[in-house]
Each structure stands twice: as structure tokens, then as C-alpha cells.
Amino acid sequence: MPVLIAVPGSEAHAERLGIRLGVTDVHPEIRQFPDGELYVRSRSIASPTPP
């Protein structure tokens, strides 16, 4: 299942683009730690269904 991952500040653009492409747009939670490490989490991406 293709998805479009929106980065902070481009959520509206990702939503419009997702509609045009016919894919779901995902808005992840992104945090940056003081050492530069990133934490990215998305609850919107569905797991593939087992056969």
C-alpha cells in the first residue's frame, strides 16, 4: 500500500498531493533529541494483511 509521508510544515501540501496521487497521506510524530538523533513514529500506516 503506497503512502505519502508528510514532513512538518508540509501537511497541507501532502494532503493535496495525496488526493491527486490517490494515496494516503501520513503525518508522523517527529522529535529530535539534543544529540541530533531523530524519533519518528506513525500510527497511520496499516500493517499488511496476512494471506
VENJO-V684193 format. One record per residue. RES is the residue in three letters. D_CENTER is the distance of its C-alpha to the mean C-alpha in Angstrom with 2 decimals. Layout:
<<RES,D_CENTER> <RES,D_CENTER>>
//
This chain:
<<MET,12.85> <PRO,10.85> <VAL,7.28> <LEU,5.96> <ILE,3.02> <ALA,4.84> <VAL,7.13> <PRO,9.67> <GLY,12.27> <SER,10.75> <GLU,9.17> <ALA,12.32> <HIS,12.41> <ALA,9.04> <GLU,10.44> <ARG,13.74> <LEU,12.73> <GLY,10.89> <ILE,14.20> <ARG,16.29> <LEU,14.78> <GLY,14.80> <VAL,11.31> <THR,8.78> <ASP,6.08> <VAL,3.14> <HIS,4.12> <PRO,4.66> <GLU,8.42> <ILE,9.92> <ARG,13.70> <GLN,16.24> <PHE,19.54> <PRO,22.87> <ASP,23.34> <GLY,20.21> <GLU,18.26> <LEU,14.53> <TYR,13.03> <VAL,9.31> <ARG,8.63> <SER,6.46> <ARG,8.98> <SER,7.50> <ILE,7.70> <ALA,11.43> <SER,13.96> <PRO,16.30> <THR,19.48> <PRO,22.56> <PRO,25.30>>
//
